[in-house]
Every structure is written in structure tokens, then in C-alpha cells.
């Protein structure tokens, strides 16, 4: 990828935009706000069938064929996406060690963030 001048973040952002779409604007009407999402057609978002037709920009804004800089591997992922207030979230749970209080655990976790 370095030879072609493609940044992994740019590559990931481009693929995400092609699959999920982008929300470049908001529509406001009667005090309510709506995201405006721009997406490809469903058949264009099919990475499995269109992998050879996807191009990503390099650092000079030239388009590079995705298959020149990446290989696709299918993997099994999460079966569901958890959401709260329309946002995705991941829930992490654990048990405390005997003799350790919840307050101590919260303090330790806050130190990590």
C-alpha cells in the first residue's frame, strides 16, 4: 500500500462510505432535524461482487484499484449491532475479584480512559 501512496485510514473510510453512505448535510423542517444520507444503490454496495470495481484515493488524490493494495477475506462478525439512542455501542461486563469493591473497579477503569 505504501508503494501506491494509500493510507489505511483513507482506504477504510472510503469502503465505509461506499457501503454505509455518507451524511454530508442535515435537513431542517419545522424545528426537526434529519440526516441526509447519500448512498450507492444496493447492487453497487455489494463488495463481494464489486471488489474489482472499487477505487480508493491515494495521497495525491489519484484513484488506485482496491485489489492492487488489499486482499479480501470473509470473516464471521457480530450477529447483531447493539444501539442506544440510534448510536452503536459495545457492552463490556466482568465480575470483580473477591474483596474488590465496585467503586475501586470504576476508579481503575476511569484511569484507563
N, C-alpha and C positions, 0 to 999 in steps of 0.2 A: 504494500500500500504506500509505503514511503516513496518508492520509486515513482509512483504516479501522482504523488502530492495529495493523497486523500487522507483526511483526518478521520479517525474512527468516530468521533462525536458527530461530525458532519454527515458521515455515512448513516449512522443510527438515526439522526434527526430526519434525514431525507426518506429513509424507509418508513419511519413512523408517520411522516406526513403523507406518504403515498397510501398507507394502509388506513390510518385513522382520520386523515384530513387535517386541516388547519382551521383555527378560529381567528382570522385576521381582523375581525370587526365585531362590533356589538350593534344590535338594532334596538332602539328605544321607542316605546309607544305607550302612551297613557301611564307614564310612571313605572312601567315594567321594562326590564332589560333582557334581551335574548342574545345568545351567542350566534354568530353567523359562521357556519361550518362549511368549508369548501372541501369537497371530496371527489376522488375519481369514481367512475362507475364501478359497480361490484365486480364485473369481469376484468377490469383493469387493476383492481386491488388484489387479485389472486397471485400471490408471489410464487406459488408452486408452478403455475403455467407461464408466468411472465418474467421469470428471473432474468432471462437473456435480453429482455427489452428494457431493463431498468438501468438508468444512467444516474450517476451522482457527481456533484461538482467537486473539482479539486481546488487547491488553494489559489489557482489562477482563474477560477470560475469556468474552466473547461470541463465539459462533460466526459466522464470516464465510465465505460461499461462496468456495471457492478460485478459481473462474473470475472473481470480482469483483476479485481482486487479482493474478492471474497468467494468462499465456497459455502453453499447452503447445506445445513444438516437439520433434519427434522428431529425434534425433541418433544417429549411429553412435558406439558406445563401444568399449571394450576387448573383445576376443573371449574372453578368459579372465581369471580372477581368480587371481593367484598367492597361495598360502598357505604359511605355515610355522608349525608348532605351532598349527594351526587359526586363526591370525590372518592377515589380509590384509597384503601388503607390496608395495612397488614397488621394483624393482631399477633402479638408475641405473648406467650404465657409460660410460667415456670412455677415451680414450688420452691419455697425458701428452705434453707438448711435449718435443722433443729437448733433452736436458740437464737436465730437471727430474726429480728422484727421487720415488719413491712416498712416502717419508716427508714430503717438502715438501708434496705434494698433500694427504696426510692431515691435516697440521697446518693447512693453509689451510681445508679442509672443516670441521674441528673449530672453527675460529674463527667460521664462519658459523652454527653451531648454538647 
